[in-house]
Amino acid sequence: MKPPDITELIVRTAMKDREAFDALYRSTNAKLFGVCLRILNNRSEAEEVVQEVFVKIWTRADRFAVSELSPISWLVAIARHQAIDRVRVRRLPTSDLDAALNVSDSAPNPEMAVLAGSRKEEIDRCLDELEEKRGEAVRGAYLDGLSYSELAQRHRIPLNTRRTWLRRSLMKLKGCLER
């Protein structure tokens, strides 16, 4: 079918001429399906989108006269945009309400808060039993997040000595907590 014929069919479709719309569908359906299939890579989705495209054409054919595009370019643009919209919908995260109900609360329950508090007191007591510099080293490394090299510089001792101190201090701390 020649472009002037498609233009005429679109103009008649704008006037709600069903025969013109049927002829427009028969003459452009395959091309618009190909456009949608190339974007969606799914035959059944492409078929659905083509149906949506023709609904849009039926309801918006009167807007074609304003368009500066060739008639087939106008139809392809509608199909392309509709297919891209479908891809975007696919990518949207879906919220599963059942999954949301199963999300655990990261805040400790009252019982866990009491246990954690007593455990913290126990750890502090055991850290206090260590030599002062070694206790500071453990606190710095594991509570303040300092690196071994930062601790070695702070206490002016070799890095390997700091590692040895931390290892031995952790073993003493473990022994204290197991009592």
Buried (B, 14 or more C-beta within 10 A) or exposed (E): BEEEEBBBBBBBBBEEBEEBBEBBBEBBBEEBBBBBBEBBEBEEBBEBBBEBBBEBBBEEBEBBEEEEEEBBEBBBEBBBEBBBEBEEEEEEEEEEEEEEEEEEEEEEEEEEEEEEEEEEEEBEEBBEEBEEEBBBBBBBBBEEEBEBEBBBEBBEBEEEEBBEBBEEBBEBBEEBEEE
